[in-house]
Amino acid sequence: MTTEEEIVRKLRTLPVEKQRRVPAFVEHLHAEETLPPPWRTLKGIWSGFGVDVSEEDIVTARQEIWGGFPHREEGVAGLSSR
């Protein structure tokens, strides 16, 4: 039995309501073939630009960004600690 014959045989055993959904499912399968390629990782996106970010660069950037942010121990004015 060919794949087509097997599909038709199984299709005929379905209730009419479900048979009506089959063309939409087939269209969905066609659409999967034309989907754009998945996103590359951020590391892969920047790989061609000669960008080299070290762990030290990341630590420094975090310190610059979060350096003035109050720590939990210091608390924030107007908020009660739990």
Order of alpha helices (4+ residues) and beta strands (2+ residues): alpha-alpha-alpha-alpha-alpha
